[in-house]
Amino acid sequence: MIYSDLSKSIKELIEFHGIPKREVYLDYENSGLIIPEALRAMEEAYKFNGRGHPSITHLPGWLSYESLFKATSIFASIINCNPEEIVYTHSGSEANNLAILGSAVISPKGRRKIFVSSIEHLSVIFPAERLEERGFKLIKIPVDKEGYIDLDFISEHVDDETLMISVGIVNHEIGTIQDIKALRDITKDKNKEVLIHTDACAALGRIKLDMKELDVDLASFSSHKVYGPKGVGALYIKEGVKLEPIIYGQLSTQKLWPGVENVPGILGFSKAVETIYSNFTEYKSKMIELRDMLINSILNNIDHTLLNGPYGDKRSPDNINISFIYCEGEALTVELSMNGIYVSSGSACTSRVLEPSHVLLAIGRRYEEAHGSLLMKVTPFHTKSDMEYVLEVLPRIVNRLRSISPVKPSNR
Amino acid sequence: MSSRVPLTYGKKVIELFKNPKNVGKIEGANAEALAGSLACGDMIAIYLKVDETSDKIIDAKFESYGCAANIAAASILTEMIKGRNLSEAWKISWKDVSDELGGLPQVKYHCGVLAVGALRRAIRAYYEKRQKPNWLPKELSQEERHALEEEKLMEILAKRSQK
């Protein structure tokens, strides 16, 4: 479709849709909303302390450099590392690419095996698959029904040829919290040279993260997933770990990522992380309460539903992923939208590809179970009343779509 | 590499998705057929009540498991064929369905294909035990073939993923 046609039809669609009287935004997997504290920090940066290029010798430059350093120090202290161990990118996807490709480019001879879990984010899987096309050996680590990686598989398969292992500490779709320390110990026991990378984009703000304690080599972060602005990612690179840049240009304060730093974005990101972790205990229990309210009520009150991922403490505090069998997920997202509830689905239709979510297939869900899945993420800023509204609307929509379907629960 | 393209539905698609016409089965239908599968994530059933002497479609209904476009395509197709002869109904293509909906996004063309595929299967089913007319082609039409290919492909993929 050509662009002008698209913009005409989308305008018509938006007009027809209208702005619902009540809105509950739960699609924090795909795009987070920014908190006011972060927005204020950004506004100040655009107006005053983040205008200049941080590497240039004039006042706006020095102001940018000073505020960039301060923001990085705050973030680094929260995740317990040195500011020098942080490299900013412009997204979590870029941070994951830098970790995987940047390690591979300078991999020592004979170290060509890369392990990634079968439920990683596509910004980990795709660069690893590109490397496979170029002669690396890609090994996908199997997971169990709850999404836990098979640690025995790692101890059996990691060898002298292994370059790196990448496993997300919190899975972005099903909320599984992995035991990264056990993964590291088992791996380093077999070969202490293996680099351990963890995609922590879905973990930041949901669990406590301590780089010294985790003792990984690389960890990726994304700003908008922690209620900061879009356009900022970060990679933690443990002191002494060597990476090669994967894009080239004028370097500034960032060792591996050329181009001018998104200083206002970074200030917003740091402020968002600071705000969340200053209230962490309270926010975490709030999220757990809302999460369990949704999960328990949906599983108890709507038939033919399945929770994807673990239940209770083993699950990320914000994550709700449920399959509504005999419903197609895209239809659910569209009708929920018309009721002001914004979520995403692992259905093939929503991502415009043939196969549904690779994460749900990897934990053994059947295609129809994956097609009927909804992913919702609660924040500390949601209310019980928001959840009540979702619980009022959702069953009605599920029932309507099931009533249209040629396959009814009773005739299967 | 998989990609996400913006997907915009026309007003008509959303209208019919919200308030579909002719939903359900027909009591005493003399032709029915299914296209797609649960594994595909889209499935359309078409039910027809055909007047035996004139071959005119007196009533048409559908059931659908699928996305908004899938439901809208099946709904509009039942409206397009009511009161028409089977030979006229046969001639409706996926493109006609898409046009009637005000244009489907490219990635949703297959919803129109699946709806027409189900209808043509129903028409064939009607003539299974009756004298086949000359206009009914022996070979599968494009829409029927595509529906079949999608069903087969998904069966293979679904089996592979269960291993």
Interface residues (C-beta under 8 A of the other chain):
Chain A: M1 L6 S9 I10 E12 L13 F16 H17 L122 F126 Y326 C327 E328 G329 E330 A331 V334 E335 M338 S347 A348 C349 S351 R352 V353 L354 E355 P356 L361 G364 R366 Y367 E368 H371 S403 I404 S405 P406 V407
Chain B: M1 S2 S3 R4 V5 P6 L7 T8 Y9 G10 K11 I14 E15 F17 K18 P20 V23 L34 L38 A39 C40 G41 D42 M43 I44 A45 E63 S64 Y65 G66 C67 A68 N70 I71 G103 P105 Q106 V107 L153 M154 L157 A158 S161 Q162
